[in-house]
Amino acid sequence: MQIRGALMLLGASFFWGTTFVAQMSGMDGLGPFSYMAARFFIGFLSLLAILIYTAKFRAKERRAGKYSRGFLIGLIAGIFLFVASSMQQVSMLYTTAGKAAFITCLYIMLVPLGAVFLGKKILRENWIGAALALIGLYFLAINEEISINRGDVILFFSAFMWAAQILFVDRFANKVDVMELATAQIFTVMVFSFCAMEIFETPTISAMANAAIPILYGGVMSSGAAFTLQIYGQKYAEPSTAAILMSFESIFGAVSSWLILGEAMTAREIFGCALMLAGIFATQWRVITGKH
């Protein structure tokens, strides 16, 4: 995997991880769909501005015969993303943040399995890296007695949707225009979130205003920047490696909580971070050693 793709995917996981504090704060006075609607609306506006700014580059690619429209693919990807995001958001009404992080990131194992069914060969180091990352995520996220509740069940099924979204993006990321794909994807989530908000919730203007900062950060940095970096990064990364890189949002979330909220990491959590780092090095072993 090229370093460029790794850095982009790590950038996406950084924005997702640091959005955790904003996401929790934004839900103080808003329902899950109201927060999602506002967040993805801001994300859509930021991507739309970039899409308009980069129109000249697409025109150049069109003249060179290298352009392939990405709107339709983005609309389909947005359906996967909406289902995954909304299930995760709703589940946080019933379960803890630590268990949410662990169960959601089951896609670390589901993505390689899905890739096999789609005809891709998964190397042994990818399986080893996925296992190390999953064990590390357990030590990082789970610090309580394990029990199963409604939120855990929702999260379990959301992991399949996250895996589907990652695999779908992998299928088309290097075949269509990335900015069109990213913009259409976020637009789809925004529309469905507004529809769900109208059906299930009644947000107030004051609640939206009080959550302005969390909404802006989640919209621009997570919904806009992170998902775009994901699509660009997956142009260069195998899906199994991409899943591990993106799961590093848990580490960034823990560190940001420590820096912003003063929540120090325990020895158990540090050990989990170390195992996850070992997982990513395992997936990159052929690159590190020069063996291909």
Secondary structure, DSSP 8 states (H G I E B T S, - for coil): --HHHHHHHHHHHHHHHHHHHHHHHHTSSS-HHHHHHHHHHHHHHHHHHHHHHTHHHHHHHHHTT-----HHHHHHHHHHHHHHHHHHHHHTTTS-HHHHHHHHTTHHHHHHHHHHHTT----HHHHHHHHHHHHHHHHHH--S-----HHHHHHHHHHHHHHHHHHHHHHHTTTS-HHHHHHHHHHHHHHHHHHHHHHH----HHHHHHTHHHHHHIIIIIIIIIHHHHHHHTTTS-HHHHHHHHTTHHHHHHHHHHHHH-----HHHHHHHHHHHHHHHHHTHHHHHT--
